[in-house]
Amino acid sequence: MELNQTALVTGASRGIGRATAELLARNGFNVVAHYHNNKEAAEELVRSLKAQGYAALAVGADLR
């Protein structure tokens, strides 16, 4: 099933945010993985998701 929807997951570089991004990807969402400080961890998540065939992008931003 293709949803053709995109989810922005804040704090996706670790913990609950990462788990949420992975769950959304497995359920058909394109994932935008937000990070504030941990660029490498967010990019590692994106590499992992893409290796599994999911669409993902890392975006850094200060959301305070």
N, C-alpha and C positions, 0 to 999 in steps of 0.2 A: 504494500500500500504506500503510495507516494502522497505525502501531505502537501509538499511544496510550501512549507512554512518554515520560517526562521526564528530561532530563539536566541535572545541575547542573555547569556548567563554571566552575571557579575560575580567576581571572585572565583572564576573558573579554574584558576591555576592550582588549587588545592582543596582538600577537604570536601565539604558538602557541595560547593560549587562545581568541583571537578566531577563528583559522582552524578550530579544533576545533568551536567553537560553530556556525560557518557550515556545516561539513561535516555535523554532526549534524542541523541543521535541514533541509538538503537531503535527508537520508536518513530523514526522517519523525519525528524527535524534537521534542517541545516543549523549548525551551531556557530554562533559568534562567541568566542571565549574571551571575556574581558579579564584584564589584569591591571593592577596599579603598579606594583613593584617587581613582581616575579615573572618577567618576560620569558625567561628560559623554560620555566615550568609550564606556562601557557602554550608556548610553541611546541613543547614535548607532547602535551595533550593533543594538540592539533595534528602533529605527525602521527600519533597513535591512532586517532580517529580516521585520518585519511588512509592509513595503511589497512584499515578494516573496511574501506570503501565508503566512508561517510564524508559529507561535505562539512568543512570546518574552517574557521578563520580566527586568528588571535588579534585582539585589538587592545592597545593600551590606552588608558584614560584615567584621569583623576575625577572621580564622581562625587567628591565631597561637596 
